[in-house]
């Protein structure tokens, strides 16, 4: 006998398939009177495209239609829709919401998506030619663990069908596919209340979030019995300043937030119009680059130097390591080289080795400026000095870009080599000072004037000065008066050779006659590249273990990678410097790793009349000096004014401790100064030999 429902009857419900139903998803046994359902009377299977959705229709005593909206399926799926017409047992007991006594079974169904996850509610419509529905209509779901049905939805019949009537919501689909959990429609004249529903919104990754970053947030709902509740979420932000919110076109329960350009605290809200419910999630938008006057930051780490000499004969590798401790204090509203409104990152550093401890102070000046659609964090220069009187200063004619804000993985930029470098070594040879003024051109070539005070070369030697010039074709010269003249010229590479001429005056011949000439293999390209720099935002990555930063600052950070290569054709070396900084929003530069490799191709140690150049076959350097430093941010000693609290963790503002402008930079320039010193001493020695008639 055909079961009749509403006279014009339509039952409509949005449902979710739940993995907790149906005895591990397989459904209850089919024995009447003790199970959730009998064997299905009508079954239909249909391929449904995820992009377009579709409908599956069942004929028979209880006609039903399953409507699958576009993008409700995570992928294309073979959807099986089955109905059953025998009434399941009435649930009893306290577990779940029991059906009222006298409830009338109106029809049941199962849905299987073949294991494909469901993302949004499905709609089931049940219709017939008559009406057995009186009073209230409920949708119940079978719970395989308890062997009972629990009410998950309410609706009210009227002349044209079943209306939602503002009920607390249709059960919806959250995650499960392939479930054969039975659902059943019942009608009754006695009211019953479905279990309370709650909503939630969760991020793909925990905050705080960096200015300009993007993050996906996903909504979900469930009732007190754990049954999933599907709904069409409405996402909003507590303030437009937090960012821009875009609902996903393919994941209807999700939305993406592109965070704005300022620090903000607020929340993202998800709401359901049918139930009137909503849920909030607090979000904190933090800059990777803010600074407040008076903030202090504490870093610890190590600095290691390794010296490896392979030519003219191998020597044992020598190394040394010191422990580094830095305290950085932020000073606002500073002026440097006539530029105002800058931040001074003032760093007090102590380097402790096995034989001595050195103390130094550096000041690095940063500011912000528009850079197209982004904001550039700029480096205007720095000063450094230690307790012994050594000093180092950098001035950039065009400020160097440290970072582009907001940070985004894939951002790239670069700087030129243009800079003025002033260096003073108070403890030079025999305790005498050495100083230099060097100007780098944008392409990396340079001119330099060095001052050698009295006693620099030996006891009683007069004050002197030197001049180095590097040209764009690789040629250049080094000139030291040496009480007369001492010049060494280098030709540009030609036919795989570099010609080196040495002139010492007074000489027995014309002034343009070299005292010494040497042909050496060309160890750099015919068209030399003196400076190359690349800077890139590599996105969020795990921080290396060697960082040894305090655990409170997290385990991952935004990686900013800078790589610089230099070529000096006069002093004869190549140098590659890599700086990797890991930035944690709301915390800071939690880790800085620096590495410098200086490869020397000229030997001024006196093993040869003037030079030792690389082997013509291998073109390998005679000495490689490797310097590495790792600094990790420490909780102790870090004090941030006005730091906020989020997720029960202290939020520290970010600082950029340009460690490469502190003692690390000085050590690298000491390596260069040592080469220049050896060169000058070699010229001095050869000039004295020339005056004595010794070649």
C-alpha positions in Angstrom: 0.0 0.0 0.0 1.4 3.4 -1.0 2.4 5.6 2.0 0.9 9.1 1.6 2.3 12.2 3.2 1.1 15.8 2.9 -1.7 16.4 0.5 0.5 18.6 -1.6 3.2 17.1 0.5 6.9 17.9 0.5 9.3 17.2 3.4 12.5 19.1 2.9 15.6 18.8 5.0 19.3 19.7 4.9 21.4 16.9 6.2 24.9 15.9 7.1 26.4 12.4 7.0 28.1 11.6 10.2 30.8 9.0 10.8 29.5 8.4 14.3 26.3 6.8 13.0 25.6 3.4 11.7 27.9 1.1 13.5 31.2 2.3 12.2 29.5 3.7 9.1 28.0 0.5 7.9 24.5 1.1 9.3 22.6 -0.9 11.8 21.5 -4.5 11.1 18.3 -4.9 9.1 16.3 -7.0 11.6 12.9 -5.3 12.1 12.2 -4.2 15.7 15.8 -4.1 16.8 17.6 -2.0 14.2 17.7 1.4 12.7 16.3 0.4 9.3 15.1 -2.4 7.1 16.7 -3.2 3.8 16.3 -0.3 1.3 13.3 -0.5 -1.0 14.6 1.9 -3.6 18.2 2.7 -4.6 19.8 5.0 -7.2 23.5 5.7 -8.0 24.6 8.6 -10.1 27.9 10.3 -10.9 27.7 13.9 -9.6 30.3 16.5 -10.7 31.7 18.6 -7.8 31.7 21.8 -9.8 28.0 21.6 -10.9 26.3 19.4 -8.3 23.2 17.5 -9.3 20.1 15.6 -8.1 19.3 12.0 -7.5 15.6 10.9 -7.5 14.0 7.9 -6.0 10.5 6.7 -7.1 8.3 4.2 -5.2 6.0 4.4 -2.2 8.0 7.3 -0.7 9.3 9.5 -3.5 12.5 11.3 -2.5 14.9 13.7 -4.2 18.5 14.4 -3.1 19.8 17.8 -4.2 23.6 18.2 -4.1 24.6 21.9 -4.5 27.6 22.9 -6.6 30.9 22.4 -4.6 29.2 20.4 -1.9 31.4 17.5 -2.9 35.2 17.8 -2.5 35.5 15.9 -5.8 33.4 14.2 -8.4 31.6 11.2 -6.8 29.3 8.3 -7.4 26.5 9.1 -5.1 24.2 6.3 -3.9 20.8 7.4 -2.5 18.6 4.7 -0.9 15.2 4.9 0.9 13.5 2.5 3.3 9.9 2.4 4.3 9.7 0.3 7.5 9.6 2.2 10.7 12.6 1.9 13.0 12.2 1.3 16.7 11.4 4.2 18.9 14.4 5.4 21.0 14.2 5.5 24.7 16.5 6.5 27.5 18.5 9.6 28.3 21.1 9.3 25.6 20.2 11.9 22.9 16.8 13.5 22.3 14.2 10.8 22.4 11.4 10.9 19.8 8.0 11.8 21.5 5.6 9.0 22.1 3.1 8.4 19.3 5.5 9.6 16.6 4.7 8.4 13.1 7.4 7.2 10.8 7.2 8.9 7.4 10.2 7.5 5.6 13.9 7.1 5.8 17.0 7.2 3.7 20.8 6.8 3.5 23.4 8.6 1.4 26.8 7.4 0.3 29.4 9.6 -1.5 31.9 6.7 -2.0 34.4 8.2 0.4 34.4 11.7 -1.1 34.2 14.4 1.7 31.1 16.6 1.8 31.6 20.3 2.3 28.1 21.8 2.5 24.6 20.7 3.3 22.6 18.4 1.0 18.9 18.7 0.7 16.5 15.8 0.8 12.9 16.3 -0.3 10.2 13.7 0.5 6.8 14.0 -1.2 3.6 12.0 -1.7 0.0 12.2 -2.8 -1.6 12.2 0.7 -0.7 13.3 4.2 0.2 11.2 7.2 2.0 14.2 8.8 0.2 15.9 11.6 1.6 18.4 14.0 5.4 18.5 14.1 7.9 16.8 11.8 11.3 15.7 12.9 14.4 14.5 11.2 16.3 11.9 13.3 19.6 10.3 12.7 20.5 6.8 13.8 23.4 6.5 16.2 25.2 3.2 15.8 26.9 3.4 19.2 23.7 3.8 21.2 21.4 1.9 18.8 19.0 4.9 19.0 17.7 7.7 16.8 18.4 11.2 18.0 16.5 14.3 16.7 18.7 16.5 14.6 16.1 18.8 12.9 12.6 20.1 13.2 10.1 21.4 10.7 6.4 22.3 10.6 4.0 21.0 8.0 1.7 23.4 6.2 -0.7 23.3 3.3 2.1 23.3 0.7 4.7 21.1 2.5 7.2 21.2 5.3 8.6 24.6 6.3 11.7 25.2 8.5 9.7 27.5 10.8 12.9 29.0 12.3 14.1 25.8 13.8 17.5 25.6 15.3 18.8 24.2 12.1 19.1 21.4 9.7 21.8 18.9 10.4 24.5 19.5 7.8 27.5 17.8 6.3 30.9 18.5 7.7 33.5 15.9 6.7 32.4 12.4 6.2 31.8 10.7 2.9 30.8 7.1 2.3 28.7 6.9 5.5 25.5 4.9 5.3 24.0 6.4 8.4 20.2 6.1 8.3 18.0 9.2 8.6 14.3 9.1 9.2 11.3 11.5 9.1 8.8 11.3 11.9 5.7 13.3 12.7 4.1 13.8 16.1 1.7 16.1 17.9 4.0 16.3 21.0 6.9 18.8 20.9 10.5 17.7 21.4 13.6 19.8 21.4 16.7 18.9 19.3 20.0 18.9 21.1 21.6 22.4 21.3 23.8 23.5 18.4 27.1 25.4 18.5 29.3 26.9 15.8 33.1 27.3 15.6 35.6 28.9 13.4 39.2 27.6 13.2 42.3 28.9 11.3 44.5 26.8 9.1 47.4 27.8 11.4 47.5 29.5 14.7 48.1 33.3 15.1 49.3 35.9 15.6 49.4 36.8 11.9 51.8 39.0 10.0 50.7 42.3 8.4 49.9 41.5 4.7 49.8 37.8 5.3 46.8 35.6 4.2 45.1 32.8 6.2 42.2 30.5 5.6 39.4 30.2 8.3 36.9 27.3 8.3 33.5 27.2 9.9 31.9 24.1 11.5 28.9 23.2 13.6 27.6 20.4 15.7 25.0 19.6 18.2 25.5 18.4 21.8 25.3 14.8 20.7 28.2 15.3 18.3 26.1 15.2 15.2 27.5 17.6 12.6 25.4 20.7 11.7 25.7 22.1 8.3 24.9 25.7 7.4 25.8 28.4 5.0 28.3 30.5 6.9 28.5 34.3 6.8 32.0 35.5 7.7 32.6 39.0 9.0 35.5 40.9 10.6 35.1 43.1 13.7 36.9 45.9 11.8 37.8 46.6 8.2 41.3 47.5 9.3 41.9 43.9 10.1 41.9 43.0 6.4 39.9 41.9 3.4 37.7 38.8 3.7 36.9 36.6 0.7 34.6 33.6 0.9 36.1 30.5 -0.9 34.5 29.7 -4.3 35.3 26.0 -3.9 35.2 25.5 -0.1 31.9 27.0 1.0 32.6 26.5 4.7 35.9 28.5 4.4 37.0 32.1 3.8 40.4 33.7 3.3 41.5 36.8 5.1 44.2 39.1 3.6 45.4 41.0 6.6 45.8 44.7 6.4 48.8 47.0 6.7 48.6 48.0 10.4 48.7 46.2 13.7 45.2 45.2 14.9 43.5 43.2 17.5 39.9 42.0 16.8 38.0 38.9 15.7 36.6 37.0 12.8 33.0 35.9 13.2 31.0 33.2 11.5 27.2 33.4 11.7 24.2 31.2 10.7 21.1 33.0 9.6 18.7 30.1 10.2 19.7 29.3 13.8 20.7 32.9 14.7 23.9 31.5 16.2 27.4 32.9 15.7 31.0 32.2 16.9 34.0 34.5 17.2 37.7 33.8 17.0 40.1 36.5 18.3 42.9 37.4 15.8 46.0 39.5 16.3 47.7 41.2 13.3 51.3 41.9 14.1 54.0 43.6 12.1 57.3 41.8 11.5 59.0 45.1 11.6 57.6 47.4 14.3 59.8 49.0 17.0 59.0 51.1 20.1 61.4 53.6 21.8 62.9 51.8 24.8 62.3 48.2 23.7 65.2 45.9 24.5 66.1 42.5 23.0 68.6 39.9 24.1 70.5 37.6 21.7 73.0 34.9 22.4 75.0 32.7 20.0 78.4 31.8 18.7 80.9 33.1 16.1 83.4 30.7 14.5 86.3 31.4 12.1 88.0 28.6 10.2 91.2 29.1 8.2 92.1 26.6 5.5 95.3 26.9 3.4 95.9 24.4 0.6 98.5 26.2 -1.5 101.5 26.3 -2.1 101.4 23.3 0.4 98.6 22.1 2.6 98.5 23.3 6.2 96.4 22.1 9.1 93.1 23.9 9.4 92.9 26.4 12.2 89.7 27.5 13.9 88.4 29.7 16.8 85.0 30.1 18.4 83.7 32.8 20.7 80.4 33.1 22.5 78.4 36.2 21.5 75.9 38.1 23.7 74.0 41.1 22.3 71.6 43.5 24.0 69.7 45.6 21.5 68.0 48.8 22.6 65.6 50.7 20.3 65.9 54.5 20.1 63.2 56.4 18.2 63.3 59.8 16.5 67.0 59.6 15.6 68.9 61.5 12.9 71.7 60.1 10.8 73.6 61.8 8.0 70.9 64.5 7.9 68.0 62.1 7.7 65.5 62.4 10.6 62.7 60.2 12.1 64.9 57.1 12.1 65.2 54.2 14.5 68.6 53.5 16.1 69.1 49.8 16.9 71.8 50.3 19.4 73.7 47.0 20.1 76.0 46.3 23.1 78.0 43.2 22.3 80.3 41.0 24.3 82.4 38.3 22.6 84.0 35.8 25.0 86.7 33.5 23.8 89.2 31.2 25.5 91.9 33.8 25.7 90.2 37.2 25.8 86.8 39.0 26.0 86.0 42.0 23.7 83.3 44.5 24.1 81.8 46.6 21.3 79.0 49.0 20.6 77.1 49.5 17.3 74.3 51.8 16.1 72.4 50.9 13.0 69.9 53.4 11.6 66.6 52.2 10.0 63.6 53.9 8.6 60.5 53.3 6.5 59.5 54.7 3.1 57.0 53.9 0.3 58.2 51.5 -2.3 55.5 51.2 -5.0 52.5 49.5 -3.4 54.7 48.2 -0.5 56.6 49.8 2.3 60.4 49.4 2.3 62.4 49.0 5.5 65.6 50.9 4.8 69.1 50.8 6.2 70.7 54.2 6.2 74.1 53.2 7.7 75.8 52.3 10.9 78.7 53.0 13.3 80.7 50.5 15.3 83.5 50.7 17.8 85.2 48.5 20.4 86.9 49.1 23.7 90.3 49.2 21.9 89.4 52.1 19.7 88.8 50.2 16.5 85.9 51.8 14.5 83.9 51.1 11.5 81.2 53.2 9.7 78.9 52.6 6.7 77.1 55.3 4.9 74.8 54.5 1.9 74.2 57.2 -0.7 71.0 55.3 -1.5 69.5 53.6 1.5 69.7 49.8 1.4 66.4 47.8 1.3 66.3 45.4 4.3 62.7 44.2 3.7 59.5 44.8 1.8 56.3 45.2 3.9 53.9 43.5 4.1 56.0 40.4 3.9 54.9 37.8 1.3 56.5 34.6 0.2 58.1 35.2 -3.2 58.9 38.9 -2.7 62.4 39.7 -4.1 64.5 42.8 -4.2 68.2 43.8 -4.4 70.6 46.6 -3.7 73.6 48.0 -5.4 77.1 48.1 -3.9 77.2 51.9 -3.5 78.6 52.7 -0.1 81.2 54.6 1.8 83.2 52.6 4.4 85.4 54.2 7.0 87.7 51.8 8.9 90.2 52.4 11.7 92.3 49.6 13.2 93.9 51.0 16.4 96.1 47.9 16.9 97.9 47.5 13.6 101.3 46.1 13.0 103.7 46.9 16.0 100.8 48.6 17.8 100.4 51.3 15.2 97.1 52.3 13.7 95.8 51.7 10.2 92.8 53.5 8.7 91.1 53.6 5.3 88.4 55.5 3.4 86.8 53.3 0.7 84.1 54.3 -1.8 82.2 51.6 -3.6 80.6 52.3 -6.9 77.2 50.8 -7.7 78.8 48.0 -9.7 81.2 47.0 -6.8 84.4 48.6 -8.1 86.0 51.0 -5.7 88.7 53.5 -4.9 90.4 53.6 -1.5 92.9 55.7 0.4 94.7 54.1 3.3 96.8 55.8 6.0 99.8 54.1 7.6 101.1 56.0 10.6 104.8 56.1 11.6 106.0 52.7 12.7 103.5 50.8 10.8 105.9 48.9 8.6 108.7 48.6 11.1 110.2 50.6 14.0 111.2 54.0 12.6 109.3 53.8 9.4 107.7 57.1 8.5 104.0 57.8 8.1 102.8 56.8 4.7 99.6 56.3 2.7 98.4 54.0 0.0 95.8 54.2 -2.8 93.9 51.3 -4.4 91.8 51.6 -7.5 89.7 48.8 -9.1 88.4 49.4 -12.6 85.3 48.0 -14.4 87.4 45.8 -16.7 89.3 44.2 -13.8 92.4 46.3 -14.1 93.7 48.6 -11.3 96.6 49.5 -9.1 97.9 49.7 -5.6 100.3 52.6 -4.9 102.4 53.1 -1.7 105.0 55.9 -1.7 107.4 53.9 0.5 109.8 56.9 0.7 109.8 57.1 -3.0 107.3 55.2 -5.1 105.9 51.7 -4.9 103.2 50.9 -7.5 101.8 47.6 -8.6 99.5 47.6 -11.7 97.2 44.8 -12.8 96.0 44.5 -16.3 92.6 43.3 -17.4 92.4 39.6 -18.2 93.6 38.9 -21.8 94.2 35.4 -23.4 93.7 33.8 -20.0 96.4 35.9 -18.4 96.8 38.9 -16.0 100.0 41.0 -16.3 101.3 42.3 -13.0 104.0 45.1 -13.1 105.8 46.4 -10.1 107.5 49.8 -10.1 109.9 51.0 -7.3 111.5 54.5 -7.5 114.1 55.6 -7.7 115.1 53.0 -10.2 118.1 52.7 -12.5 115.9 52.9 -15.6 113.1 55.2 -16.9 110.2 55.8 -14.5 107.9 53.7 -16.6 110.1 50.7 -16.6 108.8 48.0 -14.2 111.2 46.5 -11.7 109.2 43.3 -11.7 106.8 41.7 -14.2 104.7 38.6 -13.6 102.1 36.8 -15.8 99.5 35.0 -13.7 96.5 32.9 -14.8 93.3 34.8 -15.0 91.3 33.6 -12.0 88.2 35.7 -12.8 86.0 36.2 -15.9 87.1 38.4 -18.8 83.9 40.4 -18.1 84.1 40.5 -14.3 81.1 40.9 -12.0 82.2 42.7 -8.9 79.0 42.7 -6.9 75.8 40.6 -6.9 73.0 40.7 -4.4 69.8 38.8 -4.1 67.2 39.2 -1.4 64.1 37.1 -1.1 61.2 36.3 1.2 61.0 32.5 1.4 57.8 32.3 3.4 57.2 30.6 6.7 59.6 27.7 7.4 60.8 25.8 10.4 63.7 27.5 12.2 67.0 25.5 12.2 67.9 23.8 15.5 71.1 25.7 15.7 69.1 29.0 16.3 68.7 28.0 19.9 66.1 30.7 20.4 63.8 30.6 23.4 60.9 28.2 22.9 58.4 30.9 23.7 59.2 32.5 20.3 57.9 29.5 18.4 59.5 27.0 16.0 59.0 28.6 12.6 59.4 32.0 11.1 59.3 34.0 7.9 62.7 33.4 6.2 64.4 36.4 4.7 67.5 35.3 2.7 70.2 37.7 1.5 73.1 36.6 -0.5 76.0 39.0 -1.6 79.1 38.1 -3.7 82.1 40.4 -4.2 85.1 40.3 -6.4 88.3 42.2 -5.6 90.7 42.0 -8.5 93.5 44.1 -6.8 93.7 42.4 -3.4 92.9 39.1 -5.1 89.9 37.5 -3.4 86.2 36.5 -3.9 83.7 36.7 -1.0 80.2 35.4 -0.5 78.2 36.5 2.5 74.8 35.0 3.3 72.4 36.3 5.9 69.3 34.3 6.8 66.8 36.0 9.2 63.7 34.2 10.7 61.0 36.7 11.5 58.1 35.7 13.8 55.1 38.0 13.8 54.5 39.5 17.2 57.8 38.1 18.4 60.7 39.4 16.4 63.8 38.3 14.5 64.0 35.1 16.5 67.1 33.9 14.7 69.8 35.3 12.5 72.4 33.1 10.8 75.3 34.6 8.9 78.0 33.0 6.8 81.0 34.5 5.0 83.5 32.6 2.8 86.5 34.6 1.6 88.7 32.9 -1.0 92.2 34.4 -1.4 94.1 34.0 -4.7 97.2 36.1 -4.0 99.9 35.2 -1.5 101.8 38.1 -0.2 103.6 36.1 2.5 107.0 36.1 0.7 106.9 32.6 -0.6 107.3 34.0 -4.1 108.9 37.3 -5.3 105.5 39.0 -5.2 102.5 36.8 -5.7 101.3 33.3 -5.7 98.4 32.8 -8.1 96.1 29.8 -8.4 97.1 26.6 -10.2 96.5 27.3 -13.9 94.6 24.0 -14.2 92.3 24.2 -11.1 92.3 27.9 -10.5 91.7 27.2 -6.9 92.4 29.7 -4.1 95.4 29.3 -1.8 93.5 30.1 1.3 89.8 30.0 2.3 88.5 31.8 5.4 85.1 30.9 6.6 83.3 32.9 9.3 79.8 31.9 10.7 77.7 33.5 13.4 74.3 32.3 14.7 72.2 34.5 17.1 69.0 33.4 18.8 66.5 35.7 20.6 66.2 35.0 24.3 63.2 35.5 26.6 65.5 36.7 29.5 66.6 40.2 28.9 64.0 40.9 26.3 61.6 43.6 27.5 59.0 45.1 25.1 57.1 48.2 26.1 53.3 47.8 25.6 53.6 44.2 24.5 50.2 42.6 24.2 49.1 39.1 25.3 47.6 36.6 22.9 47.0 32.9 23.2 48.6 33.1 26.7 52.0 34.0 25.3 53.8 37.3 25.5 53.7 39.1 22.2 57.1 40.7 21.4 57.5 43.3 18.8 59.9 42.5 16.1 63.4 44.0 15.8 65.9 43.7 13.0 69.3 43.3 14.7 71.5 43.9 11.7 74.3 41.7 13.2 76.2 42.0 10.0 76.8 45.6 10.9 78.2 44.7 14.3 81.3 42.8 15.3 80.7 40.3 12.5 81.2 43.1 9.9 84.3 44.2 11.6 85.8 40.8 11.6 85.2 40.5 7.9 86.9 43.8 7.2 89.8 42.7 9.4 90.3 39.8 7.0 90.4 42.3 4.2 92.7 44.6 6.1 95.1 41.7 6.8 95.3 41.1 3.0 96.0 44.8 2.4 98.6 44.9 5.2 100.4 41.8 3.8 100.3 43.5 0.3 101.8 46.7 1.7 104.5 44.8 3.7 105.4 42.8 0.6 105.8 46.0 -1.4 107.9 47.5 1.4 110.1 44.5 1.6 110.6 44.3 -2.1 111.3 48.1 -2.3 114.0 47.8 0.3 115.5 44.8 -1.5 115.5 46.9 -4.8 117.3 49.8 -3.1 120.0 47.3 -1.9 120.3 45.9 -5.3 118.6 42.6 -4.4 116.0 41.3 -6.7 
